[in-house]
Amino acid sequence: MKTIDNKTLAWLKVAVFILACMPLARLVFAAFTDDLGANPIEKITRITGYWTLVLLMVSLSITPLRKLSGWSWLVRLRRMLGLFAFFYACLHFSTYLVLDQFFDWASIGKDILKRPYITVGFPAFLLMIPLAVTSTDGMIRRLGGKRWRNLHRSVYACAIGGVVHYWWLVKKDLSNPKAFALILAVLLGLRVYNWLVSLRKQPLMAQPLKL
């Protein structure tokens, strides 16, 4: 299935949308059933941060999967996945801002300076904002393809910052942060490999053919 029709693609988008909403639905259900545990704020923060990274990794895997499989339609799902990653990042930050700190800006400023995982996580979140704002077709046309692509390469910095944020936040069991770090290393490694291959091909393509 290298290509798919618009109807199938629409159903795939609906399926992705439902799956991406499931973590939030489970959180809401747990809140209504008083099943968030002894520290509900910590649980909400942890779950929203976890799914931010999951969706970010899935969105970053689209390009390598497309190249390996030839399924060009995968690109049509990348925007939705990226926006859902930003959505959960907003929930993650809002939980900290509203429920944990109660808009205490002085305390937040001290946290950013004193706690390394917040020092890394906060700018990673801020970097996601322009990516979400410029995700529309209209913004792509306004910026131009080249400038838009250059801007959206900052998603790599967001992903690295997010993984480091998670790694430094976790105190005991590092299995999840290590898994995210490994996945990100593979995804970035594939991009570096493809970039090096393209650099090797460019001089050969530029040389005139010798008969």
Backbone bond lengths (Angstrom), bond angles and torsions (degrees), N, CA, C in turn:
res aa  C-N    CA-C-N  psi(-1)  N-CA   C-N-CA  omega(-1)  CA-C   N-CA-C  phi
1 M - - - 1.465 - - 1.529 109.25 -
2 K 1.363 116.83 74.54 1.457 121.59 -179.89 1.521 111.04 -69.34
3 T 1.327 116.05 -40.76 1.464 120.65 177.44 1.523 108.77 -128.46
4 I 1.318 115.78 157.72 1.461 120.45 179.53 1.523 108.44 -134.66
5 D 1.325 115.59 158.57 1.458 119.31 179.54 1.526 110.04 -80.37
6 N 1.314 115.99 167.48 1.465 121.43 -175.49 1.526 112.71 -63.04
7 K 1.345 116.44 -34.42 1.465 119.28 179.97 1.521 111.14 -65.53
8 T 1.332 116.56 -44.80 1.460 120.64 177.98 1.519 111.22 -63.63
9 L 1.335 115.87 -40.61 1.457 120.34 178.29 1.528 111.06 -62.61
10 A 1.331 116.35 -39.88 1.469 120.21 178.69 1.526 110.82 -61.97
11 W 1.329 116.98 -41.79 1.460 120.16 178.59 1.527 111.01 -67.27
12 L 1.331 116.83 -37.10 1.462 119.91 176.74 1.525 111.08 -62.91
13 K 1.324 116.08 -39.99 1.465 119.71 178.30 1.520 111.33 -64.83
14 V 1.332 116.09 -39.24 1.467 119.76 176.95 1.527 110.02 -62.57
15 A 1.339 116.48 -42.57 1.464 120.51 -179.77 1.530 110.95 -64.14
16 V 1.341 116.56 -43.58 1.469 120.73 178.38 1.518 110.49 -63.09
17 F 1.341 116.44 -41.12 1.463 121.35 179.59 1.534 110.56 -60.60
18 I 1.334 115.87 -46.32 1.471 120.08 -179.10 1.522 110.93 -64.27
19 L 1.333 116.45 -44.88 1.461 120.40 -179.88 1.526 111.29 -62.82
20 A 1.333 116.31 -39.99 1.461 119.88 -179.24 1.523 112.27 -69.34
21 C 1.324 116.82 -25.54 1.468 121.03 178.72 1.524 112.76 -83.39
22 M 1.327 117.31 -14.54 1.455 120.41 -174.84 1.533 113.77 -59.61
23 P 1.349 119.95 -44.33 1.472 118.18 178.40 1.525 112.88 -58.81
24 L 1.332 116.95 -39.64 1.465 119.89 178.06 1.524 110.57 -66.82
25 A 1.328 116.75 -41.73 1.467 120.00 179.26 1.525 110.94 -61.27
26 R 1.320 116.95 -40.14 1.459 120.56 178.61 1.524 111.17 -66.44
27 L 1.335 116.60 -37.53 1.462 119.70 177.49 1.528 111.10 -65.22
28 V 1.329 116.16 -44.79 1.463 120.48 179.78 1.528 110.18 -62.48
29 F 1.327 116.24 -42.74 1.466 120.16 178.86 1.530 110.59 -62.66
30 A 1.337 116.45 -43.02 1.463 120.33 178.77 1.527 111.33 -63.21
31 A 1.339 116.42 -35.83 1.469 119.83 178.70 1.519 110.53 -66.58
32 F 1.340 117.24 -42.99 1.455 120.87 -178.84 1.523 112.51 -70.06
33 T 1.314 116.99 -27.74 1.468 120.75 -179.91 1.522 112.25 -97.76
34 D 1.332 115.85 9.28 1.475 121.74 179.10 1.523 111.28 55.56
35 D 1.339 114.81 48.01 1.460 120.58 -175.61 1.536 111.09 -121.62
36 L 1.322 116.91 32.40 1.469 120.91 179.40 1.525 112.67 -93.18
37 G 1.313 117.03 2.32 1.452 120.53 176.63 1.518 113.30 86.54
38 A 1.327 113.74 -171.62 1.463 120.05 -176.13 1.519 112.23 -71.31
39 N 1.325 116.89 -26.39 1.470 121.14 -179.40 1.529 108.93 -127.22
40 P 1.328 117.57 80.62 1.474 120.44 -175.17 1.521 113.72 -62.38
41 I 1.322 117.82 -35.73 1.470 120.08 -179.98 1.520 110.49 -63.48
42 E 1.328 115.77 -43.31 1.466 119.75 179.31 1.524 111.03 -63.73
43 K 1.334 116.49 -38.99 1.466 119.83 -179.16 1.520 111.34 -68.27
44 I 1.328 117.14 -42.95 1.466 120.26 178.26 1.526 110.30 -62.67
45 T 1.331 116.13 -43.89 1.459 120.53 179.37 1.526 111.11 -61.24
46 R 1.335 115.90 -43.97 1.460 120.06 -178.04 1.525 111.89 -66.29
47 I 1.324 117.13 -44.28 1.463 120.47 -176.19 1.535 110.93 -69.17
48 T 1.326 117.28 -44.27 1.472 118.97 179.93 1.524 111.56 -65.66
49 G 1.331 117.23 -36.61 1.465 119.45 176.56 1.513 111.85 -67.15
50 Y 1.337 116.09 -40.70 1.465 120.56 179.28 1.521 110.92 -60.56
51 W 1.325 117.22 -46.02 1.458 119.51 -177.06 1.528 112.49 -75.17
52 T 1.319 116.58 -22.71 1.469 118.76 170.69 1.517 109.75 -60.53
53 L 1.323 116.48 -47.03 1.459 120.60 -179.23 1.525 111.93 -68.30
54 V 1.332 116.91 -40.43 1.469 120.12 179.18 1.525 110.39 -58.39
55 L 1.319 116.78 -50.15 1.466 120.77 -177.54 1.519 111.64 -68.98
56 L 1.319 116.76 -32.37 1.460 119.90 176.23 1.521 110.50 -65.79
57 M 1.320 116.97 -42.33 1.468 120.59 178.72 1.529 111.08 -66.75
58 V 1.321 116.43 -39.74 1.465 119.33 178.81 1.520 110.58 -63.97
59 S 1.335 116.96 -42.03 1.464 119.83 179.74 1.529 110.82 -65.53
60 L 1.342 117.29 -36.73 1.466 120.54 178.44 1.528 112.21 -71.64
61 S 1.331 116.71 -21.51 1.469 119.96 -179.79 1.522 112.45 -80.98
62 I 1.327 117.75 -10.12 1.463 120.77 -175.78 1.524 111.54 -61.37
63 T 1.320 117.59 -48.63 1.468 120.46 -177.36 1.527 112.41 -62.36
64 P 1.358 119.79 -49.74 1.472 118.35 176.54 1.525 113.68 -60.15
65 L 1.344 116.87 -40.03 1.460 119.54 178.85 1.526 111.45 -64.59
66 R 1.328 116.00 -38.62 1.468 119.60 178.65 1.529 110.70 -63.10
67 K 1.327 116.10 -42.56 1.465 119.69 -178.74 1.521 112.05 -69.35
68 L 1.317 116.42 -36.02 1.460 119.99 -179.05 1.524 112.59 -75.49
69 S 1.348 115.18 -37.51 1.468 119.64 -174.08 1.523 113.54 -97.21
70 G 1.334 116.65 -23.51 1.460 119.76 -173.90 1.510 113.23 79.83
71 W 1.339 118.04 8.84 1.463 122.31 -179.95 1.525 109.37 -83.97
72 S 1.297 116.36 88.54 1.465 120.74 -176.55 1.524 112.54 -65.05
73 W 1.342 117.42 -24.03 1.457 121.12 -178.04 1.526 112.65 -66.43
74 L 1.319 117.91 -17.58 1.461 120.48 178.92 1.525 112.16 -59.16
75 V 1.340 115.45 -32.22 1.468 119.60 -178.82 1.525 110.82 -61.43
76 R 1.321 116.72 -28.77 1.471 120.91 -177.96 1.526 111.88 -69.70
77 L 1.329 117.50 -13.21 1.466 121.29 179.35 1.527 112.32 -98.71
78 R 1.328 116.60 -12.51 1.466 120.68 -172.39 1.520 112.46 -64.18
79 R 1.332 117.06 -40.55 1.458 120.07 -177.87 1.530 111.03 -62.56
80 M 1.331 116.60 -44.93 1.457 120.12 179.56 1.527 111.14 -61.72
81 L 1.320 116.64 -43.03 1.464 120.43 -179.95 1.524 110.85 -64.02
82 G 1.329 116.54 -41.95 1.459 119.87 178.65 1.516 112.49 -64.16
83 L 1.339 116.49 -40.28 1.464 120.09 179.16 1.524 111.38 -68.46
84 F 1.322 117.15 -35.37 1.466 119.24 176.00 1.526 110.57 -67.55
85 A 1.332 117.22 -36.55 1.471 120.03 175.06 1.523 110.16 -60.21
86 F 1.331 116.57 -42.88 1.462 120.57 177.70 1.528 110.82 -66.04
87 F 1.321 116.88 -38.52 1.461 121.20 178.72 1.527 111.31 -59.55
88 Y 1.337 116.45 -46.75 1.462 119.09 179.42 1.531 111.36 -70.68
89 A 1.336 117.11 -30.33 1.464 119.57 174.47 1.528 110.56 -64.82
90 C 1.340 116.58 -37.96 1.469 120.90 176.57 1.525 110.88 -64.63
91 L 1.332 116.70 -42.46 1.463 119.96 176.48 1.526 110.96 -62.73
92 H 1.319 115.33 -40.95 1.466 121.36 179.36 1.528 110.62 -60.88
93 F 1.324 116.00 -49.06 1.468 120.20 -179.16 1.525 111.02 -69.43
94 S 1.328 117.15 -39.79 1.469 120.59 -179.29 1.526 111.52 -64.13
95 T 1.332 116.68 -35.99 1.462 119.91 177.02 1.527 110.26 -61.33
96 Y 1.332 115.19 -43.74 1.472 119.73 178.01 1.522 110.78 -66.64
97 L 1.331 116.82 -44.17 1.462 121.63 -175.67 1.523 112.16 -67.72
98 V 1.341 116.89 -46.34 1.469 121.36 -171.72 1.522 111.86 -91.97
99 L 1.344 116.73 -55.33 1.458 119.98 -172.55 1.521 113.12 -79.18
100 D 1.331 116.01 -35.06 1.461 119.38 -176.38 1.529 112.08 -88.37
101 Q 1.339 116.67 -46.02 1.466 120.40 -173.90 1.528 114.14 -104.41
102 F 1.305 118.00 -12.71 1.477 121.87 179.16 1.543 111.72 53.65
103 F 1.328 116.22 42.95 1.468 122.89 178.28 1.536 112.69 59.74
104 D 1.317 116.32 29.52 1.462 120.30 176.46 1.528 108.24 -83.06
105 W 1.340 115.90 89.61 1.460 121.20 -172.55 1.523 112.35 -63.90
106 A 1.323 116.97 -33.84 1.463 120.11 178.85 1.526 110.33 -64.68
107 S 1.329 115.71 -44.30 1.456 120.17 178.64 1.525 111.34 -65.76
108 I 1.341 116.36 -38.73 1.471 120.37 178.04 1.522 110.44 -63.13
109 G 1.340 116.42 -43.29 1.461 120.17 178.26 1.519 111.79 -60.26
110 K 1.330 116.90 -40.63 1.460 120.64 178.42 1.521 110.63 -66.09
111 D 1.344 116.51 -39.38 1.468 120.49 178.46 1.524 111.24 -61.75
112 I 1.335 115.55 -43.34 1.471 119.85 -178.45 1.523 110.31 -61.10
113 L 1.325 116.48 -36.94 1.465 120.77 -177.75 1.525 112.89 -81.85
114 K 1.331 117.67 -33.77 1.457 121.07 -171.15 1.517 114.31 -96.71
115 R 1.353 117.33 -30.46 1.455 119.30 -176.95 1.526 109.58 -102.15
116 P 1.324 117.90 113.60 1.471 120.48 -174.73 1.524 113.99 -57.03
117 Y 1.330 117.49 -38.22 1.466 118.57 -177.37 1.530 111.40 -67.46
118 I 1.327 117.93 -30.13 1.464 120.56 174.96 1.523 110.40 -78.21
119 T 1.328 116.57 -36.06 1.463 121.14 177.07 1.523 111.29 -57.15
120 V 1.330 116.68 -37.17 1.469 121.83 178.92 1.523 111.17 -84.27
121 G 1.322 116.53 -40.31 1.467 120.05 -174.25 1.509 114.02 -70.34
122 F 1.324 117.38 -36.98 1.461 119.98 -176.83 1.531 112.60 -63.15
123 P 1.341 120.08 -50.81 1.477 118.10 177.10 1.522 113.27 -64.64
124 A 1.351 117.45 -29.67 1.468 119.61 176.53 1.516 110.11 -62.89
125 F 1.338 116.53 -40.17 1.462 120.30 176.61 1.527 111.12 -66.24
126 L 1.325 116.93 -43.52 1.461 120.07 -179.83 1.528 111.58 -60.98
127 L 1.331 116.94 -35.32 1.462 120.75 179.16 1.524 112.35 -65.98
128 M 1.326 116.33 -24.71 1.462 119.58 -179.44 1.523 112.14 -75.17
129 I 1.331 117.49 -22.53 1.463 120.73 -175.48 1.533 111.80 -62.67
130 P 1.362 119.68 -52.72 1.467 117.71 178.41 1.519 114.02 -63.25
131 L 1.325 117.05 -26.89 1.465 119.86 177.40 1.516 110.67 -67.73
132 A 1.327 116.64 -41.26 1.466 120.35 178.42 1.524 111.05 -69.34
133 V 1.331 116.22 -41.04 1.469 120.55 -177.87 1.530 111.21 -64.37
134 T 1.321 116.89 -35.03 1.470 120.84 -176.32 1.525 112.94 -98.13
135 S 1.314 117.26 21.79 1.468 120.23 -177.23 1.526 113.63 -85.01
136 T 1.330 118.09 -5.76 1.463 120.57 -177.42 1.527 111.06 -83.27
137 D 1.326 116.13 159.33 1.465 120.66 177.38 1.528 110.95 -61.97
138 G 1.333 116.44 -36.98 1.457 120.07 179.65 1.512 112.28 -62.43
139 M 1.340 117.59 -41.82 1.461 121.01 179.46 1.524 111.26 -69.11
140 I 1.329 116.94 -33.29 1.467 119.79 176.60 1.515 109.91 -63.02
141 R 1.330 116.59 -42.30 1.476 120.08 178.72 1.523 110.99 -66.44
142 R 1.324 117.27 -40.33 1.467 120.37 -178.66 1.523 111.89 -66.86
143 L 1.317 116.34 -42.12 1.461 119.66 -178.26 1.529 112.21 -77.86
144 G 1.320 115.64 -29.12 1.456 119.28 -172.11 1.517 109.61 88.33
145 G 1.307 115.87 146.85 1.460 120.77 -174.04 1.516 114.06 -57.29
146 K 1.343 117.39 -43.38 1.459 120.59 -176.10 1.520 111.53 -67.24
147 R 1.344 116.86 -47.97 1.461 119.61 -179.84 1.522 111.31 -66.04
148 W 1.333 115.93 -36.95 1.461 119.47 178.32 1.522 110.85 -63.30
149 R 1.330 117.36 -44.12 1.464 120.57 179.26 1.521 111.39 -64.52
150 N 1.328 116.72 -40.52 1.471 119.89 178.60 1.527 110.70 -62.73
151 L 1.329 116.79 -41.97 1.458 120.36 178.68 1.522 110.99 -63.05
152 H 1.324 116.67 -44.01 1.461 120.50 -174.38 1.522 113.17 -77.42
153 R 1.325 117.52 -5.99 1.464 118.91 170.67 1.523 111.72 -70.16
154 S 1.323 117.29 -15.41 1.465 119.77 176.31 1.526 111.83 -67.02
155 V 1.341 117.19 -9.24 1.468 119.80 175.68 1.524 110.30 -61.06
156 Y 1.346 117.80 -27.60 1.458 120.35 178.00 1.528 110.27 -65.80
157 A 1.330 116.34 -40.78 1.463 120.15 176.86 1.527 110.52 -65.35
158 C 1.337 116.64 -38.17 1.467 120.39 176.84 1.520 110.57 -60.34
159 A 1.329 116.15 -45.56 1.464 120.65 -177.77 1.532 110.97 -65.57
160 I 1.329 116.38 -43.81 1.468 119.78 179.01 1.528 109.93 -62.85
161 G 1.337 116.13 -46.28 1.459 119.85 178.29 1.520 112.24 -60.61
162 G 1.338 116.81 -39.50 1.460 120.73 179.58 1.518 112.30 -64.75
163 V 1.332 116.80 -41.94 1.466 120.52 -179.89 1.532 110.32 -67.67
164 V 1.332 116.55 -43.69 1.470 119.75 178.19 1.528 110.23 -62.85
165 H 1.334 116.55 -42.08 1.467 121.99 176.99 1.532 110.62 -55.73
166 Y 1.316 116.38 -46.53 1.465 121.42 -178.73 1.527 110.74 -67.34
167 W 1.337 115.88 -42.03 1.463 121.28 -178.30 1.529 110.34 -61.51
168 W 1.328 116.34 -46.20 1.466 120.22 -178.00 1.534 112.44 -73.46
169 L 1.336 115.59 -24.38 1.461 119.22 179.59 1.523 111.76 -73.66
170 V 1.340 115.72 -41.62 1.467 120.46 -177.99 1.532 109.30 -72.14
171 K 1.322 115.82 133.61 1.460 120.07 -175.40 1.531 113.51 -101.83
172 K 1.338 117.46 -30.19 1.461 118.86 -173.62 1.522 111.93 -116.55
173 D 1.330 117.04 -74.09 1.459 121.75 -175.01 1.528 109.65 -83.02
174 L 1.323 116.56 107.18 1.461 121.54 -177.45 1.527 112.59 -96.32
175 S 1.328 117.86 12.99 1.465 119.67 -175.49 1.527 111.95 -62.67
176 N 1.339 118.44 -43.66 1.461 120.43 179.26 1.527 112.44 -66.95
177 P 1.346 119.57 -48.61 1.467 118.59 176.71 1.528 113.27 -58.63
178 K 1.335 116.35 -37.84 1.467 119.16 178.34 1.523 110.98 -65.79
179 A 1.336 116.98 -38.45 1.466 120.33 178.50 1.528 110.33 -63.85
180 F 1.331 116.77 -44.70 1.463 119.93 177.59 1.526 110.94 -62.58
181 A 1.327 116.76 -40.90 1.464 120.46 -179.95 1.527 110.95 -63.25
182 L 1.329 116.55 -40.57 1.468 120.72 178.96 1.524 110.93 -65.56
183 I 1.330 116.29 -45.75 1.472 120.17 179.28 1.526 110.58 -60.70
184 L 1.329 116.28 -44.99 1.459 119.63 179.90 1.521 111.38 -64.81
185 A 1.332 117.34 -39.50 1.463 120.60 178.44 1.530 110.86 -60.94
186 V 1.326 116.45 -41.35 1.472 120.37 178.86 1.519 110.36 -65.53
187 L 1.330 117.03 -45.61 1.468 120.99 -178.22 1.530 111.30 -63.62
188 L 1.323 116.99 -42.82 1.461 119.91 178.25 1.522 110.94 -71.23
189 G 1.334 116.14 -35.96 1.463 119.54 177.77 1.521 111.97 -62.50
190 L 1.320 117.46 -40.49 1.460 121.37 177.30 1.532 111.03 -62.16
191 R 1.330 116.07 -39.54 1.465 119.52 179.20 1.521 111.38 -67.31
192 V 1.331 116.89 -40.76 1.470 120.16 177.57 1.524 110.30 -64.27
193 Y 1.323 116.89 -41.31 1.464 121.01 178.57 1.525 111.03 -61.08
194 N 1.331 116.57 -47.73 1.470 120.06 179.61 1.525 111.28 -62.82
195 W 1.340 116.48 -36.79 1.462 120.40 178.64 1.527 110.71 -65.52
196 L 1.345 117.14 -42.10 1.465 120.69 179.22 1.529 110.99 -66.00
197 V 1.329 116.00 -38.90 1.466 119.73 177.59 1.525 110.36 -62.70
198 S 1.343 116.74 -42.72 1.465 119.81 179.48 1.515 111.23 -65.14
199 L 1.345 118.01 -34.79 1.464 120.73 177.83 1.525 111.37 -66.34
200 R 1.325 116.05 -37.47 1.467 120.10 179.22 1.522 111.53 -68.41
201 K 1.321 116.35 -31.59 1.466 119.60 -178.24 1.516 112.50 -79.11
202 Q 1.323 117.42 -28.79 1.470 120.56 -174.76 1.524 113.99 -58.78
203 P 1.346 120.01 -49.17 1.464 118.57 178.98 1.514 112.82 -61.29
204 L 1.357 116.63 -36.03 1.461 119.34 179.67 1.529 110.91 -66.60
205 M 1.325 116.52 -37.44 1.458 120.65 -179.92 1.516 111.30 -71.61
206 A 1.351 115.86 -29.53 1.457 119.47 -177.41 1.525 112.13 -79.02
207 Q 1.358 117.15 -22.83 1.454 120.16 -178.19 1.534 110.96 -74.20
208 P 1.340 117.34 141.10 1.474 119.32 176.82 1.518 110.96 -69.23
209 L 1.306 116.07 148.21 1.456 120.23 179.23 1.527 110.26 -72.01
210 K 1.312 115.01 136.17 1.465 120.85 177.44 1.514 109.52 -104.58
211 L 1.315 115.21 119.18 1.464 119.55 -179.34 1.515 111.06 -90.68
